[in-house]
Structures are given as structure tokens and as C-alpha cells.
Amino acid sequence: MTARPLGIVCVLWLIGCGSASSSAFEDHDGGGSTDTNVGGDTAIDPDAGFDTTSDGDGTTSADTGSPVPDTRPPPIDAPPGCPTGSTHVPTKCPELCTGGCKGDECIIDCSGINACNGVALDCPADMRCTIACTGISACNSARINCGAFGACAVSCTSPSSCVGLDMRCADGASCSLACSGVSACTSSRLKCGKGACNASCTGVGSAVTVDCADSCGCKKC
């Protein structure tokens, strides 16, 4: 048997070990590039599965795949000639707007049980105002005064959410009260101004007493 020189043996051993070590740390993707993962950690994309989109007014909302129910009342079908209001975007969202502001719209969030029960809510004079009474007994016995120049809309979507509610509309814009929850608006009252004034009672057992007054277009339940 012919003995191999010691130097050749060492070189061959190093080449073999080097190849084994490379396979443990390199992942060839077949496209000519190499990804190195030494610690076994997986890189995480912080935006994966979380889509953030612009609402068009500088704010953003997150879409995680679950539908968000729209609690806003349907738009008011105002006859021609009715006042349309005069609003502006505030430099700072008023504290009253607990659901935030969207442009010239003030959103008042009454989503918890008894959230706005017995409360007097005075909408900003020159903003549109949306009051979402989505909790059980959320707006019972509440008094809502619409702003002088902004359209005003109240939605009562939960059972008994607006029992005994008293809503007063202004002369400079339209207003609406939508009762879709079961017995949502029992003994509630809507006093119209000179603008279009709509009441809807799609919830079983809902009833609204409407005073059309000088409204240019009044719709009762």
C-alpha cells in the first residue's frame, strides 16, 4: 500500500468538513441567492395580516379581516329647497365626540350599557353630528340637541336602547332618528326643525312620537 503524504490528507479532511459546515448554515433557494439563518429565528413582517388603510381624512383604520358593523343611520332623503346646513372641519376634535371626528362629522359613541342614559348631549353648532346608541339602554331618557347648522342623526340599534329619548332638531339642517333594535324607541320623541326630519322604526315594538312643526319634509314611523 502506498502511503499518502500527510499534507494531502489534511487538505482533503478540511474540504470535507467545510462542505458539511456550509450545509448547516446556508439555505440555497435555487435562484442563485443564499439566505443565512444562524440562530434559527424567523423574520417577522410587522404588517403581515394587518392591513392599514387611509380613510381619506388623514386618519387610518385597521382591517383585520373581521367586518365592522355600520351603526350610522341611513342618509336623509331631503326634498329640494330644504336647508343643507353649513359645517367645517374643527382644528381640534371636541371632547364631546367620544367616537372621534371624521372631517366635519362629530361621532358620539354610546356603545356601552347605560352609556349615555339620562345624559344631555349638545351637538357642535357647525359640525355634522352622529350619535350611535348601540348598547342596551344606552340612550334611555337622554336629551339630544342637534347643532344649529349641522345635520344630526341618531341610531338606536340595541334592544331598549333609546327608551324615552328626547331629540330636538335645529332649523338649519336635517335630522333623523333610526330605531332598529327591539323596542328601541319606546316612548321616544322627535321634535323637528325647519329642515328635513325623518323617523324610522324597523325594530319590533319601536314607536316614535314625531312633531313635524315647520319641517320642509317630515317622515314619521
CYANA upper distance limits for C-alpha pairs under 8 A (distance plus 0.5 A):
  4 ARG  CA      8 ILE  CA      7.51
  4 ARG  CA      9 VAL  CA      7.55
  5 PRO  CA      9 VAL  CA      7.27
  6 LEU  CA     10 CYS  CA      6.91
  7 GLY  CA     11 VAL  CA      6.82
  8 ILE  CA     12 LEU  CA      6.77
  9 VAL  CA     13 TRP  CA      6.70
 10 CYS  CA     14 LEU  CA      6.74
 11 VAL  CA     15 ILE  CA      6.81
 12 LEU  CA     16 GLY  CA      6.83
 13 TRP  CA     17 CYS  CA      6.75
 14 LEU  CA     18 GLY  CA      6.43
 15 ILE  CA     19 SER  CA      6.81
 16 GLY  CA     20 ALA  CA      6.95
 17 CYS  CA     21 SER  CA      6.65
 18 GLY  CA     22 SER  CA      6.73
 19 SER  CA     23 SER  CA      6.96
 20 ALA  CA     24 ALA  CA      7.18
 21 SER  CA     25 PHE  CA      7.33
 22 SER  CA     26 GLU  CA      6.34
 23 SER  CA     27 ASP  CA      7.88
 25 PHE  CA     36 THR  CA      6.69
 25 PHE  CA     37 ASN  CA      6.81
 25 PHE  CA     38 VAL  CA      6.47
 26 GLU  CA     34 THR  CA      7.06
 26 GLU  CA     35 ASP  CA      6.78
 26 GLU  CA     36 THR  CA      5.75
 26 GLU  CA     37 ASN  CA      7.56
 27 ASP  CA     34 THR  CA      6.42
 27 ASP  CA     35 ASP  CA      5.97
 27 ASP  CA     36 THR  CA      6.95
 27 ASP  CA     37 ASN  CA      8.35
 28 HIS  CA     32 GLY  CA      7.82
 28 HIS  CA     33 SER  CA      7.00
 28 HIS  CA     34 THR  CA      5.42
 28 HIS  CA     35 ASP  CA      7.13
 29 ASP  CA     33 SER  CA      6.88
 29 ASP  CA     34 THR  CA      6.93
 29 ASP  CA     35 ASP  CA      8.05
 37 ASN  CA     41 ASP  CA      7.56
 44 ILE  CA     48 ALA  CA      8.37
 47 ASP  CA     51 ASP  CA      7.38
 49 GLY  CA     64 THR  CA      7.19
 50 PHE  CA     62 ALA  CA      7.22
 50 PHE  CA     63 ASP  CA      6.78
 50 PHE  CA     64 THR  CA      5.93
 51 ASP  CA     62 ALA  CA      6.32
 51 ASP  CA     63 ASP  CA      5.69
 51 ASP  CA     64 THR  CA      7.06
 52 THR  CA     60 THR  CA      6.98
 52 THR  CA     61 SER  CA      6.29
 52 THR  CA     62 ALA  CA      5.10
 52 THR  CA     63 ASP  CA      6.69
 53 THR  CA     60 THR  CA      6.12
 53 THR  CA     61 SER  CA      6.27
 53 THR  CA     62 ALA  CA      7.06
 53 THR  CA     63 ASP  CA      8.07
 54 SER  CA     58 GLY  CA      7.27
 54 SER  CA     59 THR  CA      6.59
 54 SER  CA     60 THR  CA      5.05
 54 SER  CA     61 SER  CA      7.07
 55 ASP  CA     59 THR  CA      6.22
 55 ASP  CA     60 THR  CA      6.04
 55 ASP  CA     61 SER  CA      7.31
 57 ASP  CA    102 LYS  CA      7.23
 57 ASP  CA    103 GLY  CA      6.66
 71 THR  CA    132 ALA  CA      6.80
 71 THR  CA    134 THR  CA      7.95
 71 THR  CA    155 SER  CA      7.23
 71 THR  CA    157 THR  CA      7.88
 72 ARG  CA    130 THR  CA      7.59
 72 ARG  CA    132 ALA  CA      7.25
 72 ARG  CA    153 ALA  CA      8.27
 72 ARG  CA    154 VAL  CA      8.15
 72 ARG  CA    155 SER  CA      6.70
 73 PRO  CA    153 ALA  CA      6.88
 73 PRO  CA    154 VAL  CA      7.09
 73 PRO  CA    155 SER  CA      5.90
 73 PRO  CA    176 SER  CA      8.08
 73 PRO  CA    177 LEU  CA      7.98
 73 PRO  CA    178 ALA  CA      6.40
 74 PRO  CA    178 ALA  CA      8.40
 76 ILE  CA    174 SER  CA      7.83
 76 ILE  CA    175 CYS  CA      7.97
 76 ILE  CA    176 SER  CA      7.44
 76 ILE  CA    196 ALA  CA      7.96
 76 ILE  CA    197 CYS  CA      8.36
 76 ILE  CA    198 ASN  CA      7.40
 77 ASP  CA    196 ALA  CA      8.23
 78 ALA  CA     82 CYS  CA      6.92
 78 ALA  CA    174 SER  CA      7.98
 78 ALA  CA    196 ALA  CA      5.83
 78 ALA  CA    217 GLY  CA      7.13
 79 PRO  CA    196 ALA  CA      7.73
 79 PRO  CA    216 CYS  CA      7.81
 79 PRO  CA    217 GLY  CA      6.73
 81 GLY  CA    216 CYS  CA      8.42
 82 CYS  CA    173 ALA  CA      8.29
 82 CYS  CA    174 SER  CA      8.45
 82 CYS  CA    194 LYS  CA      8.31
 82 CYS  CA    195 GLY  CA      6.05
 82 CYS  CA    196 ALA  CA      6.86
 82 CYS  CA    216 CYS  CA      6.39
 82 CYS  CA    217 GLY  CA      8.15
 83 PRO  CA    171 ASP  CA      8.37
 83 PRO  CA    172 GLY  CA      6.17
 83 PRO  CA    173 ALA  CA      5.73
 83 PRO  CA    174 SER  CA      7.63
 83 PRO  CA    194 LYS  CA      8.24
 83 PRO  CA    195 GLY  CA      6.06
 83 PRO  CA    196 ALA  CA      8.30
 84 THR  CA    150 GLY  CA      8.46
 84 THR  CA    151 ALA  CA      7.99
 84 THR  CA    172 GLY  CA      7.53
 84 THR  CA    173 ALA  CA      5.61
 84 THR  CA    174 SER  CA      7.29
 84 THR  CA    195 GLY  CA      8.20
 85 GLY  CA    149 PHE  CA      5.10
 85 GLY  CA    150 GLY  CA      5.65
 85 GLY  CA    151 ALA  CA      6.98
 85 GLY  CA    172 GLY  CA      5.83
 85 GLY  CA    173 ALA  CA      4.94
 85 GLY  CA    174 SER  CA      8.07
 86 SER  CA    126 ASP  CA      6.87
 86 SER  CA    127 MET  CA      8.34
 86 SER  CA    149 PHE  CA      5.74
 86 SER  CA    150 GLY  CA      6.71
 86 SER  CA    172 GLY  CA      8.40
 86 SER  CA    173 ALA  CA      8.47
 87 THR  CA    104 ASP  CA      6.85
 87 THR  CA    126 ASP  CA      5.05
 87 THR  CA    127 MET  CA      5.43
 87 THR  CA    128 ARG  CA      7.34
 87 THR  CA    149 PHE  CA      7.06
 87 THR  CA    150 GLY  CA      6.42
 88 HIS  CA    103 GLY  CA      8.37
 88 HIS  CA    104 ASP  CA      5.77
 88 HIS  CA    126 ASP  CA      6.86
 88 HIS  CA    127 MET  CA      6.71
 89 VAL  CA    103 GLY  CA      5.77
 89 VAL  CA    104 ASP  CA      4.77
 89 VAL  CA    105 GLU  CA      8.27
 89 VAL  CA    127 MET  CA      7.85
 90 PRO  CA    103 GLY  CA      8.32
 90 PRO  CA    104 ASP  CA      7.37
 93 CYS  CA     97 CYS  CA      7.37
 93 CYS  CA    100 GLY  CA      7.35
 93 CYS  CA    101 CYS  CA      6.39
 93 CYS  CA    106 CYS  CA      8.19
 94 PRO  CA    106 CYS  CA      8.37
 96 LEU  CA    108 ILE  CA      7.28
 96 LEU  CA    123 CYS  CA      8.37
 97 CYS  CA    101 CYS  CA      7.09
 97 CYS  CA    106 CYS  CA      5.77
 97 CYS  CA    107 ILE  CA      5.62
 97 CYS  CA    108 ILE  CA      5.26
 97 CYS  CA    109 ASP  CA      7.91
 98 THR  CA    107 ILE  CA      7.07
 98 THR  CA    108 ILE  CA      5.54
 98 THR  CA    109 ASP  CA      5.95
 99 GLY  CA    106 CYS  CA      8.12
 99 GLY  CA    107 ILE  CA      5.32
 99 GLY  CA    108 ILE  CA      5.57
 99 GLY  CA    109 ASP  CA      5.27
100 GLY  CA    106 CYS  CA      6.98
100 GLY  CA    107 ILE  CA      6.10
100 GLY  CA    108 ILE  CA      7.89
101 CYS  CA    105 GLU  CA      6.02
101 CYS  CA    106 CYS  CA      5.31
101 CYS  CA    107 ILE  CA      6.45
102 LYS  CA    106 CYS  CA      7.27
102 LYS  CA    107 ILE  CA      8.28
104 ASP  CA    127 MET  CA      5.74
104 ASP  CA    128 ARG  CA      6.51
105 GLU  CA    127 MET  CA      6.16
105 GLU  CA    128 ARG  CA      5.00
105 GLU  CA    129 CYS  CA      6.17
105 GLU  CA    130 THR  CA      7.69
106 CYS  CA    123 CYS  CA      8.37
106 CYS  CA    124 PRO  CA      8.19
106 CYS  CA    127 MET  CA      6.93
106 CYS  CA    128 ARG  CA      6.48
106 CYS  CA    129 CYS  CA      5.31
106 CYS  CA    130 THR  CA      6.69
107 ILE  CA    129 CYS  CA      6.56
107 ILE  CA    130 THR  CA      5.37
107 ILE  CA    131 ILE  CA      6.48
107 ILE  CA    132 ALA  CA      8.04
108 ILE  CA    129 CYS  CA      8.08
108 ILE  CA    130 THR  CA      6.64
108 ILE  CA    131 ILE  CA      5.21
108 ILE  CA    132 ALA  CA      6.79
109 ASP  CA    131 ILE  CA      6.79
109 ASP  CA    132 ALA  CA      5.91
109 ASP  CA    133 CYS  CA      7.52
110 CYS  CA    115 ALA  CA      5.66
110 CYS  CA    116 CYS  CA      6.22
110 CYS  CA    131 ILE  CA      7.64
110 CYS  CA    132 ALA  CA      6.11
110 CYS  CA    133 CYS  CA      5.27
110 CYS  CA    134 THR  CA      6.74
110 CYS  CA    135 GLY  CA      7.09
110 CYS  CA    138 ALA  CA      6.38
110 CYS  CA    139 CYS  CA      7.61
111 SER  CA    115 ALA  CA      6.91
111 SER  CA    132 ALA  CA      7.35
111 SER  CA    133 CYS  CA      6.29
111 SER  CA    134 THR  CA      5.08
111 SER  CA    135 GLY  CA      4.96
111 SER  CA    138 ALA  CA      7.14
112 GLY  CA    134 THR  CA      7.68
112 GLY  CA    135 GLY  CA      5.15
112 GLY  CA    136 ILE  CA      7.69
112 GLY  CA    138 ALA  CA      6.77
113 ILE  CA    135 GLY  CA      5.31
113 ILE  CA    136 ILE  CA      5.44
113 ILE  CA    137 SER  CA      6.39
113 ILE  CA    138 ALA  CA      5.74
114 ASN  CA    135 GLY  CA      7.51
114 ASN  CA    136 ILE  CA      7.14
114 ASN  CA    137 SER  CA      5.51
114 ASN  CA    138 ALA  CA      4.63
114 ASN  CA    139 CYS  CA      7.15
114 ASN  CA    140 ASN  CA      7.88
115 ALA  CA    135 GLY  CA      7.65
115 ALA  CA    137 SER  CA      8.27
115 ALA  CA    138 ALA  CA      5.33
115 ALA  CA    139 CYS  CA      7.41
116 CYS  CA    133 CYS  CA      8.48
116 CYS  CA    138 ALA  CA      5.84
116 CYS  CA    139 CYS  CA      5.38
116 CYS  CA    140 ASN  CA      7.89
116 CYS  CA    142 ALA  CA      7.16
117 ASN  CA    137 SER  CA      7.28
117 ASN  CA    138 ALA  CA      6.06
117 ASN  CA    139 CYS  CA      5.14
117 ASN  CA    140 ASN  CA      5.35
117 ASN  CA    141 SER  CA      6.58
117 ASN  CA    142 ALA  CA      6.14
118 GLY  CA    139 CYS  CA      7.38
118 GLY  CA    140 ASN  CA      6.62
118 GLY  CA    141 SER  CA      5.18
118 GLY  CA    142 ALA  CA      4.76
118 GLY  CA    143 ARG  CA      7.59
119 VAL  CA    139 CYS  CA      8.16
119 VAL  CA    141 SER  CA      7.99
119 VAL  CA    142 ALA  CA      5.35
119 VAL  CA    143 ARG  CA      6.84
120 ALA  CA    142 ALA  CA      6.32
120 ALA  CA    143 ARG  CA      5.16
120 ALA  CA    144 ILE  CA      6.46
120 ALA  CA    145 ASN  CA      8.24
121 LEU  CA    142 ALA  CA      8.05
121 LEU  CA    143 ARG  CA      6.67
121 LEU  CA    144 ILE  CA      5.35
121 LEU  CA    145 ASN  CA      6.68
122 ASP  CA    144 ILE  CA      6.61
122 ASP  CA    145 ASN  CA      5.35
122 ASP  CA    146 CYS  CA      6.84
122 ASP  CA    147 GLY  CA      7.50
123 CYS  CA    127 MET  CA      8.21
123 CYS  CA    129 CYS  CA      6.56
123 CYS  CA    144 ILE  CA      8.10
123 CYS  CA    145 ASN  CA      6.67
123 CYS  CA    146 CYS  CA      5.66
123 CYS  CA    147 GLY  CA      5.37
124 PRO  CA    128 ARG  CA      8.26
124 PRO  CA    129 CYS  CA      7.83
124 PRO  CA    146 CYS  CA      8.18
124 PRO  CA    147 GLY  CA      5.71
124 PRO  CA    148 ALA  CA      8.49
124 PRO  CA    150 GLY  CA      8.37
125 ALA  CA    146 CYS  CA      8.11
125 ALA  CA    147 GLY  CA      4.43
125 ALA  CA    148 ALA  CA      5.35
125 ALA  CA    149 PHE  CA      6.31
125 ALA  CA    150 GLY  CA      6.99
126 ASP  CA    147 GLY  CA      6.95
126 ASP  CA    148 ALA  CA      7.25
126 ASP  CA    149 PHE  CA      5.69
126 ASP  CA    150 GLY  CA      5.88
127 MET  CA    147 GLY  CA      7.60
127 MET  CA    149 PHE  CA      7.65
127 MET  CA    150 GLY  CA      5.41
127 MET  CA    151 ALA  CA      8.09
128 ARG  CA    147 GLY  CA      8.19
128 ARG  CA    150 GLY  CA      4.87
128 ARG  CA    151 ALA  CA      5.38
128 ARG  CA    152 CYS  CA      6.45
129 CYS  CA    146 CYS  CA      7.86
129 CYS  CA    147 GLY  CA      8.01
129 CYS  CA    150 GLY  CA      7.25
129 CYS  CA    151 ALA  CA      6.81
129 CYS  CA    152 CYS  CA      5.27
129 CYS  CA    153 ALA  CA      6.82
130 THR  CA    152 CYS  CA      6.50
130 THR  CA    153 ALA  CA      5.42
130 THR  CA    154 VAL  CA      6.40
130 THR  CA    155 SER  CA      8.49
131 ILE  CA    153 ALA  CA      6.82
131 ILE  CA    154 VAL  CA      5.23
131 ILE  CA    155 SER  CA      6.92
132 ALA  CA    154 VAL  CA      6.59
132 ALA  CA    155 SER  CA      5.71
132 ALA  CA    156 CYS  CA      7.24
133 CYS  CA    138 ALA  CA      6.03
133 CYS  CA    139 CYS  CA      6.42
133 CYS  CA    154 VAL  CA      7.78
133 CYS  CA    155 SER  CA      6.30
133 CYS  CA    156 CYS  CA      5.37
133 CYS  CA    157 THR  CA      7.05
133 CYS  CA    158 SER  CA      7.94
133 CYS  CA    161 SER  CA      6.74
133 CYS  CA    162 CYS  CA      7.68
134 THR  CA    138 ALA  CA      7.14
134 THR  CA    155 SER  CA      8.06
134 THR  CA    156 CYS  CA      6.52
134 THR  CA    157 THR  CA      5.67
134 THR  CA    158 SER  CA      5.82
134 THR  CA    161 SER  CA      7.32
135 GLY  CA    157 THR  CA      8.21
135 GLY  CA    158 SER  CA      6.23
135 GLY  CA    161 SER  CA      6.72
136 ILE  CA    158 SER  CA      5.92
136 ILE  CA    159 PRO  CA      6.23
136 ILE  CA    160 SER  CA      6.52
136 ILE  CA    161 SER  CA      5.41
137 SER  CA    158 SER  CA      8.31
137 SER  CA    159 PRO  CA      7.84
137 SER  CA    160 SER  CA      5.82
137 SER  CA    161 SER  CA      4.56
137 SER  CA    162 CYS  CA      6.82
137 SER  CA    163 VAL  CA      7.66
138 ALA  CA    161 SER  CA      5.50
138 ALA  CA    162 CYS  CA      7.17
139 CYS  CA    161 SER  CA      6.15
139 CYS  CA    162 CYS  CA      5.23
139 CYS  CA    163 VAL  CA      7.69
139 CYS  CA    165 LEU  CA      7.12
140 ASN  CA    160 SER  CA      8.10
140 ASN  CA    161 SER  CA      6.65
140 ASN  CA    162 CYS  CA      5.08
140 ASN  CA    163 VAL  CA      5.14
140 ASN  CA    164 GLY  CA      6.13
140 ASN  CA    165 LEU  CA      6.12
141 SER  CA    162 CYS  CA      7.62
141 SER  CA    163 VAL  CA      6.80
141 SER  CA    164 GLY  CA      5.09
141 SER  CA    165 LEU  CA      5.10
141 SER  CA    166 ASP  CA      7.37
142 ALA  CA    162 CYS  CA      8.17
142 ALA  CA    164 GLY  CA      7.83
142 ALA  CA    165 LEU  CA      5.50
142 ALA  CA    166 ASP  CA      6.75
143 ARG  CA    165 LEU  CA      6.61
143 ARG  CA    166 ASP  CA      5.28
143 ARG  CA    167 MET  CA      6.37
143 ARG  CA    168 ARG  CA      8.36
144 ILE  CA    165 LEU  CA      8.34
144 ILE  CA    166 ASP  CA      6.75
144 ILE  CA    167 MET  CA      5.19
144 ILE  CA    168 ARG  CA      6.64
145 ASN  CA    167 MET  CA      6.66
145 ASN  CA    168 ARG  CA      5.49
145 ASN  CA    169 CYS  CA      6.95
145 ASN  CA    170 ALA  CA      8.32
146 CYS  CA    150 GLY  CA      8.01
146 CYS  CA    151 ALA  CA      8.19
146 CYS  CA    152 CYS  CA      6.23
146 CYS  CA    167 MET  CA      8.20
146 CYS  CA    168 ARG  CA      6.66
146 CYS  CA    169 CYS  CA      5.64
146 CYS  CA    170 ALA  CA      6.32
146 CYS  CA    175 CYS  CA      8.30
147 GLY  CA    151 ALA  CA      8.03
147 GLY  CA    152 CYS  CA      7.74
147 GLY  CA    169 CYS  CA      8.24
147 GLY  CA    170 ALA  CA      6.87
148 ALA  CA    170 ALA  CA      5.67
148 ALA  CA    171 ASP  CA      7.11
148 ALA  CA    172 GLY  CA      6.17
148 ALA  CA    173 ALA  CA      7.72
149 PHE  CA    170 ALA  CA      7.82
149 PHE  CA    171 ASP  CA      8.12
149 PHE  CA    172 GLY  CA      5.21
149 PHE  CA    173 ALA  CA      6.00
150 GLY  CA    172 GLY  CA      7.63
150 GLY  CA    173 ALA  CA      6.04
150 GLY  CA    174 SER  CA      8.08
151 ALA  CA    173 ALA  CA      5.51
151 ALA  CA    174 SER  CA      5.38
151 ALA  CA    175 CYS  CA      6.09
152 CYS  CA    169 CYS  CA      7.94
152 CYS  CA    173 ALA  CA      8.17
152 CYS  CA    174 SER  CA      6.94
152 CYS  CA    175 CYS  CA      5.03
152 CYS  CA    176 SER  CA      6.96
153 ALA  CA    175 CYS  CA      5.98
153 ALA  CA    176 SER  CA      5.24
153 ALA  CA    177 LEU  CA      6.48
153 ALA  CA    178 ALA  CA      8.39
154 VAL  CA    176 SER  CA      6.78
154 VAL  CA    177 LEU  CA      5.39
154 VAL  CA    178 ALA  CA      6.73
155 SER  CA    177 LEU  CA      6.57
155 SER  CA    178 ALA  CA      5.32
155 SER  CA    179 CYS  CA      6.69
155 SER  CA    180 SER  CA      8.22
156 CYS  CA    161 SER  CA      6.16
156 CYS  CA    162 CYS  CA      6.51
156 CYS  CA    177 LEU  CA      8.34
156 CYS  CA    178 ALA  CA      6.61
156 CYS  CA    179 CYS  CA      5.34
156 CYS  CA    180 SER  CA      6.61
156 CYS  CA    181 GLY  CA      6.71
156 CYS  CA    184 ALA  CA      6.55
156 CYS  CA    185 CYS  CA      7.85
157 THR  CA    161 SER  CA      7.33
157 THR  CA    179 CYS  CA      6.80
157 THR  CA    180 SER  CA      5.48
157 THR  CA    181 GLY  CA      4.84
157 THR  CA    184 ALA  CA      7.46
158 SER  CA    180 SER  CA      7.89
158 SER  CA    181 GLY  CA      4.98
158 SER  CA    182 VAL  CA      7.30
158 SER  CA    184 ALA  CA      6.93
159 PRO  CA    181 GLY  CA      5.25
159 PRO  CA    182 VAL  CA      5.02
159 PRO  CA    183 SER  CA      6.31
159 PRO  CA    184 ALA  CA      5.64
160 SER  CA    181 GLY  CA      7.49
160 SER  CA    182 VAL  CA      6.98
160 SER  CA    183 SER  CA      5.65
160 SER  CA    184 ALA  CA      4.56
160 SER  CA    185 CYS  CA      7.13
160 SER  CA    186 THR  CA      7.85
161 SER  CA    181 GLY  CA      7.73
161 SER  CA    183 SER  CA      8.44
161 SER  CA    184 ALA  CA      5.43
161 SER  CA    185 CYS  CA      7.50
162 CYS  CA    184 ALA  CA      5.78
162 CYS  CA    185 CYS  CA      5.36
162 CYS  CA    186 THR  CA      7.74
162 CYS  CA    188 SER  CA      7.44
163 VAL  CA    183 SER  CA      8.22
163 VAL  CA    184 ALA  CA      6.61
163 VAL  CA    185 CYS  CA      5.33
163 VAL  CA    186 THR  CA      5.35
163 VAL  CA    187 SER  CA      6.45
163 VAL  CA    188 SER  CA      6.31
164 GLY  CA    185 CYS  CA      7.41
164 GLY  CA    186 THR  CA      6.84
164 GLY  CA    187 SER  CA      5.31
164 GLY  CA    188 SER  CA      4.82
164 GLY  CA    189 ARG  CA      7.67
165 LEU  CA    185 CYS  CA      7.68
165 LEU  CA    187 SER  CA      7.88
165 LEU  CA    188 SER  CA      5.08
165 LEU  CA    189 ARG  CA      6.69
166 ASP  CA    188 SER  CA      6.44
166 ASP  CA    189 ARG  CA      5.41
166 ASP  CA    190 LEU  CA      6.74
166 ASP  CA    191 LYS  CA      8.46
167 MET  CA    189 ARG  CA      6.66
167 MET  CA    190 LEU  CA      5.41
167 MET  CA    191 LYS  CA      6.70
168 ARG  CA    190 LEU  CA      6.66
168 ARG  CA    191 LYS  CA      5.38
168 ARG  CA    192 CYS  CA      6.93
168 ARG  CA    193 GLY  CA      8.16
169 CYS  CA    174 SER  CA      8.06
169 CYS  CA    175 CYS  CA      6.58
169 CYS  CA    190 LEU  CA      8.17
169 CYS  CA    191 LYS  CA      6.54
169 CYS  CA    192 CYS  CA      5.52
169 CYS  CA    193 GLY  CA      5.57
169 CYS  CA    197 CYS  CA      8.44
170 ALA  CA    174 SER  CA      8.18
170 ALA  CA    175 CYS  CA      8.47
170 ALA  CA    192 CYS  CA      7.68
170 ALA  CA    193 GLY  CA      5.32
170 ALA  CA    194 LYS  CA      7.57
170 ALA  CA    195 GLY  CA      7.92
171 ASP  CA    193 GLY  CA      5.00
171 ASP  CA    194 LYS  CA      4.93
171 ASP  CA    195 GLY  CA      6.18
172 GLY  CA    193 GLY  CA      8.30
172 GLY  CA    194 LYS  CA      7.42
172 GLY  CA    195 GLY  CA      6.79
173 ALA  CA    194 LYS  CA      8.11
173 ALA  CA    195 GLY  CA      5.56
173 ALA  CA    196 ALA  CA      7.75
174 SER  CA    193 GLY  CA      8.47
174 SER  CA    195 GLY  CA      5.12
174 SER  CA    196 ALA  CA      5.09
174 SER  CA    197 CYS  CA      6.30
175 CYS  CA    192 CYS  CA      8.13
175 CYS  CA    195 GLY  CA      7.80
175 CYS  CA    196 ALA  CA      6.92
175 CYS  CA    197 CYS  CA      5.57
175 CYS  CA    198 ASN  CA      7.02
176 SER  CA    197 CYS  CA      6.19
176 SER  CA    198 ASN  CA      5.11
176 SER  CA    199 ALA  CA      6.21
177 LEU  CA    190 LEU  CA      8.07
177 LEU  CA    198 ASN  CA      6.90
177 LEU  CA    199 ALA  CA      5.36
177 LEU  CA    200 SER  CA      6.93
178 ALA  CA    199 ALA  CA      6.42
178 ALA  CA    200 SER  CA      5.37
178 ALA  CA    201 CYS  CA      6.83
178 ALA  CA    202 THR  CA      8.40
179 CYS  CA    184 ALA  CA      6.24
179 CYS  CA    185 CYS  CA      6.50
179 CYS  CA    199 ALA  CA      8.40
179 CYS  CA    200 SER  CA      6.46
179 CYS  CA    201 CYS  CA      5.30
179 CYS  CA    202 THR  CA      6.64
179 CYS  CA    203 GLY  CA      6.44
179 CYS  CA    206 SER  CA      7.02
180 SER  CA    184 ALA  CA      7.25
180 SER  CA    200 SER  CA      8.43
180 SER  CA    201 CYS  CA      6.63
180 SER  CA    202 THR  CA      5.35
180 SER  CA    203 GLY  CA      4.54
180 SER  CA    204 VAL  CA      8.28
180 SER  CA    206 SER  CA      8.25
181 GLY  CA    202 THR  CA      8.12
181 GLY  CA    203 GLY  CA      5.19
181 GLY  CA    204 VAL  CA      7.67
181 GLY  CA    206 SER  CA      8.11
182 VAL  CA    203 GLY  CA      5.31
182 VAL  CA    204 VAL  CA      5.37
182 VAL  CA    205 GLY  CA      6.49
182 VAL  CA    206 SER  CA      7.07
183 SER  CA    203 GLY  CA      6.97
183 SER  CA    204 VAL  CA      6.42
183 SER  CA    205 GLY  CA      4.87
183 SER  CA    206 SER  CA      4.96
183 SER  CA    207 ALA  CA      8.19
184 ALA  CA    203 GLY  CA      7.30
184 ALA  CA    205 GLY  CA      7.95
184 ALA  CA    206 SER  CA      5.96
185 CYS  CA    201 CYS  CA      8.41
185 CYS  CA    206 SER  CA      5.44
185 CYS  CA    207 ALA  CA      6.15
185 CYS  CA    208 VAL  CA      6.69
186 THR  CA    205 GLY  CA      7.70
186 THR  CA    206 SER  CA      5.92
186 THR  CA    207 ALA  CA      5.87
186 THR  CA    208 VAL  CA      7.29
187 SER  CA    207 ALA  CA      7.26
187 SER  CA    208 VAL  CA      6.94
187 SER  CA    209 THR  CA      7.73
188 SER  CA    207 ALA  CA      7.63
188 SER  CA    208 VAL  CA      5.66
188 SER  CA    209 THR  CA      6.81
189 ARG  CA    208 VAL  CA      6.11
189 ARG  CA    209 THR  CA      5.29
189 ARG  CA    210 VAL  CA      6.50
189 ARG  CA    211 ASP  CA      8.40
190 LEU  CA    199 ALA  CA      8.27
190 LEU  CA    208 VAL  CA      7.48
190 LEU  CA    209 THR  CA      6.71
190 LEU  CA    210 VAL  CA      5.32
190 LEU  CA    211 ASP  CA      6.71
191 LYS  CA    210 VAL  CA      6.63
191 LYS  CA    211 ASP  CA      5.40
191 LYS  CA    212 CYS  CA      7.13
191 LYS  CA    213 ALA  CA      7.85
192 CYS  CA    196 ALA  CA      8.44
192 CYS  CA    197 CYS  CA      6.31
192 CYS  CA    210 VAL  CA      7.97
192 CYS  CA    211 ASP  CA      6.47
192 CYS  CA    212 CYS  CA      5.66
192 CYS  CA    213 ALA  CA      6.44
192 CYS  CA    214 ASP  CA      7.83
192 CYS  CA    215 SER  CA      6.55
192 CYS  CA    218 CYS  CA      8.35
193 GLY  CA    197 CYS  CA      7.98
193 GLY  CA    212 CYS  CA      8.04
193 GLY  CA    213 ALA  CA      7.13
193 GLY  CA    214 ASP  CA      6.68
193 GLY  CA    215 SER  CA      5.99
194 LYS  CA    213 ALA  CA      8.05
194 LYS  CA    214 ASP  CA      5.52
194 LYS  CA    215 SER  CA      4.57
194 LYS  CA    216 CYS  CA      6.27
195 GLY  CA    215 SER  CA      5.73
195 GLY  CA    216 CYS  CA      6.01
195 GLY  CA    217 GLY  CA      7.45
196 ALA  CA    215 SER  CA      6.33
196 ALA  CA    216 CYS  CA      6.02
196 ALA  CA    217 GLY  CA      5.08
196 ALA  CA    218 CYS  CA      6.43
197 CYS  CA    212 CYS  CA      7.87
197 CYS  CA    215 SER  CA      6.99
197 CYS  CA    216 CYS  CA      8.43
197 CYS  CA    217 GLY  CA      6.64
197 CYS  CA    218 CYS  CA      5.31
197 CYS  CA    219 LYS  CA      6.78
198 ASN  CA    218 CYS  CA      6.36
198 ASN  CA    219 LYS  CA      5.16
198 ASN  CA    220 LYS  CA      6.88
199 ALA  CA    208 VAL  CA      7.74
199 ALA  CA    210 VAL  CA      8.00
199 ALA  CA    219 LYS  CA      6.43
199 ALA  CA    220 LYS  CA      5.66
199 ALA  CA    221 CYS  CA      5.99
200 SER  CA    219 LYS  CA      8.47
200 SER  CA    220 LYS  CA      7.35
200 SER  CA    221 CYS  CA      5.48
201 CYS  CA    206 SER  CA      6.03
201 CYS  CA    207 ALA  CA      6.78
201 CYS  CA    208 VAL  CA      8.01
201 CYS  CA    221 CYS  CA      5.98
202 THR  CA    206 SER  CA      7.76
207 ALA  CA    221 CYS  CA      7.48
208 VAL  CA    220 LYS  CA      8.32
208 VAL  CA    221 CYS  CA      7.18
210 VAL  CA    220 LYS  CA      6.76
212 CYS  CA    218 CYS  CA      6.26
